[in-house]
Amino acid sequence: MTYIDPGAELEFQRADEHVTVRIALAGPVPDEWRGQYRDLAFASGIPAHAETGHDRTRIVVQLPGGTGERELLALLDAACGLVAEADAATWPVVPARTEATVRAWWARRARSEARRLGGGTSASRSGLRAEPWWPMAATLAVALAIPLVLPPRFGLDLRWVFSAVTGLLLLAVLTADRGRSYGKVTGRSLCLGIVALLIGDASWLTVRLIADLLHGGPETNNAAALLRIGFLVWLYMIIGCAFLYWALDSGGPGARAFEAPEFPDLAFPEQVNPGVARPGWRPEFSDYLYLAFTNSTAFSPTDVMPLARWAKLAMTVQAAGSLAILGLVIAGAVNILK
């Protein structure tokens, strides 16, 4: 890439009413470049050309006498602006930029390969590192039990059917995931089905609880019952959001098992600073459960930063719902105790 040498001195030559200015370039340029600069200057009507001396190439600009300061500055800017145009005409793809692009690609690729192959012997052979299924199954079992212990008016009329359907979906996921990679289309579809059911039911329970707190309900007259129901609904929302983050981040658990994402939707500290994690680390369900819990208690990101827009929106809605539940439940319980 050709550019003007900022450390070189300008050369002036006066003749009659004209002043000739020579502006030094950094490094040599080929004859083809000088020809391109000459043609561009002629086509633009700029009185300038490029000449090569014994040490370097200079841009020669002839400034007509009697020209105002603004016009002189515009002429000098236009003459220097042709340097980049001559570069583009001489080298359609600038070699320095091409090299920088290739080096950046190689650095990203090398980091990705290191993360993908760093998970142990099995990962080195297959490119996969299975995620344990039991944290997800145990958490889902808790979620299935919550609607069953809530008062009937807080659950759907078919809450037993809901729990049975969700349990069957979990069984189908574990059956379809014999390789424990969650990478098959069927397995991912079943996971998304579980997420849709949990998020839909958690949203319904949250709205039901807030409505009772605002307009009154049978359980709002008993502090112990109110705190118990509020805690269960709050916990249910945390579990639903944990499954949401786990299923959607970077294409889901299947995509994360095959290859570490170059641009994750959720940035964990171990991804931002790989030096603090073991080689081949990647987030698993328990990490997303922790994320959902901290977002519900702090009402904002703590150590995991949302990068994708869907993640920012989801964390915003979760924080707002958690703030509404905790604020109204605690205020209502305190009011009852008084």
PEVENCOR-V821901 format. One record per residue. N is the residue number from 1. SS is DSSP state (@ for helix, = for strand, . for the rest). PSI is psi in radians with two decimals (999 if undefined). Layout:
# PEVENCOR-V821901
N SS PSI
N SS PSI
This chain:
# PEVENCOR-V821901
1 . 2.25
2 . 2.40
3 . 2.83
4 = 2.42
5 . 1.91
6 . -0.30
7 . -0.11
8 . 2.66
9 . 2.51
10 . 2.55
11 = 2.30
12 = 2.53
13 = 2.15
14 = 2.39
15 = 1.99
16 . -2.10
17 . 0.06
18 = 2.66
19 = 2.24
20 = 2.25
21 = 2.32
22 = 2.15
23 = 2.08
24 = 2.47
25 = 2.68
26 . 2.01
27 . 2.81
28 . 2.78
29 . 2.64
30 . 2.91
31 @ -0.63
32 @ -0.69
33 @ -0.77
34 @ -0.66
35 @ -0.71
36 @ -0.70
37 @ -0.74
38 @ -0.80
39 @ -0.69
40 @ -0.71
41 @ -0.70
42 @ -0.76
43 @ -0.52
44 @ -0.11
45 . 0.45
46 . 2.15
47 . 1.30
48 = 2.71
49 = 3.01
50 = 2.37
51 = 2.60
52 = 2.18
53 . -2.76
54 . -0.34
55 . -0.52
56 . 3.06
57 = 2.49
58 = 2.58
59 = 2.18
60 = 2.10
61 = 2.22
62 = 2.04
63 = 2.08
64 = 2.49
65 . 2.75
66 . 0.16
67 . 2.47
68 . 2.85
69 @ -0.75
70 @ -0.72
71 @ -0.65
72 @ -0.78
73 @ -0.70
74 @ -0.67
75 @ -0.74
76 @ -0.73
77 @ -0.72
78 @ -0.70
79 @ -0.71
80 @ -0.54
81 @ -0.42
82 @ -0.26
83 @ -0.82
84 @ -0.65
85 @ -0.65
86 @ -0.62
87 @ -0.86
88 @ -0.61
89 @ -0.56
90 @ -0.78
91 . 1.66
92 . -0.58
93 . 1.98
94 . 2.21
95 @ -0.70
96 @ -0.71
97 @ -0.68
98 @ -0.78
99 @ -0.75
100 @ -0.69
101 @ -0.76
102 @ -0.72
103 @ -0.73
104 @ -0.71
105 @ -0.74
106 @ -0.67
107 @ -0.75
108 @ -0.73
109 @ -0.70
110 @ -0.72
111 @ -0.72
112 @ -0.75
113 @ -0.69
114 @ -0.73
115 @ -0.69
116 @ -0.65
117 @ 0.05
118 . 0.15
119 . 0.30
120 . -3.07
121 @ -0.75
122 @ -0.66
123 @ -0.64
124 @ -0.57
125 @ -0.65
126 @ -0.21
127 . 0.14
128 . 2.59
129 . 1.92
130 . 2.45
131 . 2.28
132 . 2.43
133 . -0.34
134 @ -0.61
135 @ -0.69
136 @ -0.75
137 @ -0.72
138 @ -0.72
139 @ -0.69
140 @ -0.60
141 @ -0.70
142 @ -0.73
143 @ -0.65
144 @ -0.50
145 @ -0.45
146 @ -0.87
147 @ -0.42
148 @ -0.40
149 @ -0.01
150 . 2.72
151 . 2.62
152 @ -0.63
153 @ -0.23
154 @ -0.24
155 . 2.84
156 . 2.68
157 . -0.55
158 . 0.75
159 @ -0.53
160 @ -0.70
161 @ -0.72
162 @ -0.82
163 @ -0.68
164 @ -0.73
165 @ -0.77
166 @ -0.71
167 @ -0.70
168 @ -0.65
169 @ -0.70
170 @ -0.77
171 @ -0.68
172 @ -0.66
173 @ -0.82
174 @ -0.59
175 @ -0.75
176 @ -0.39
177 . 0.97
178 . -0.57
179 . -0.02
180 . 0.72
181 . -0.27
182 . 0.44
183 . -0.22
184 . 2.66
185 @ -0.71
186 @ -0.81
187 @ -0.72
188 @ -0.69
189 @ -0.69
190 @ -0.69
191 @ -0.76
192 @ -0.56
193 @ -0.74
194 @ -0.76
195 @ -0.76
196 @ -0.73
197 @ -0.78
198 @ -0.80
199 @ -0.72
200 @ -0.78
201 @ -0.69
202 @ -0.67
203 @ -0.75
204 @ -0.79
205 @ -0.67
206 @ -0.81
207 @ -0.71
208 @ -0.74
209 @ -0.80
210 @ -0.69
211 @ -0.73
212 @ -0.66
213 @ -0.58
214 @ -0.63
215 @ -0.10
216 . 2.56
217 . 2.99
218 @ -0.67
219 @ -0.20
220 @ -0.03
221 @ -0.01
222 . 2.06
223 @ -0.76
224 @ -0.79
225 @ -0.68
226 @ -0.76
227 @ -0.67
228 @ -0.82
229 @ -0.74
230 @ -0.72
231 @ -0.74
232 @ -0.75
233 @ -0.72
234 @ -0.76
235 @ -0.67
236 @ -0.69
237 @ -0.68
238 @ -0.80
239 @ -0.76
240 @ -0.74
241 @ -0.60
242 @ -0.76
243 @ -0.61
244 @ -0.87
245 @ -0.72
246 @ -0.67
247 @ -0.45
248 @ -0.42
249 @ 2.13
250 @ 0.65
251 @ 0.03
252 . 3.01
253 @ -0.55
254 @ -0.81
255 @ -0.68
256 @ -0.52
257 @ -0.61
258 @ -0.69
259 . 2.39
260 . 2.31
261 . 2.44
262 . -0.67
263 . 1.54
264 . 2.73
265 . -0.58
266 = 2.17
267 = 1.88
268 . 2.70
269 @ -0.62
270 @ -0.43
271 @ -0.65
272 @ -0.66
273 . 1.48
274 @ -0.31
275 @ -0.29
276 @ 0.00
277 . 2.79
278 . 2.72
279 . 2.40
280 . 0.20
281 . 2.48
282 . 2.66
283 . 2.48
284 . -3.10
285 @ -0.70
286 @ -0.54
287 @ -0.67
288 @ -0.55
289 @ -0.70
290 @ -0.73
291 @ -0.81
292 @ -0.67
293 @ -0.82
294 @ -0.61
295 @ -0.53
296 @ -0.39
297 @ -0.62
298 @ -0.22
299 . 0.46
300 . 2.88
301 . 2.51
302 . -1.43
303 . -0.27
304 . 2.13
305 = 2.23
306 = 2.25
307 . -0.67
308 . 2.65
309 @ -0.66
310 @ -0.63
311 @ -0.71
312 @ -0.74
313 @ -0.76
314 @ -0.76
315 @ -0.57
316 @ -0.82
317 @ -0.72
318 @ -0.79
319 @ -0.72
320 @ -0.76
321 @ -0.72
322 @ -0.72
323 @ -0.71
324 @ -0.77
325 @ -0.95
326 @ -0.77
327 @ -0.83
328 @ -0.68
329 @ -0.84
330 @ -0.76
331 @ -0.74
332 @ -0.71
333 @ -0.75
334 @ -0.70
335 @ -0.68
336 @ -0.73
337 @ -0.52
338 . 999
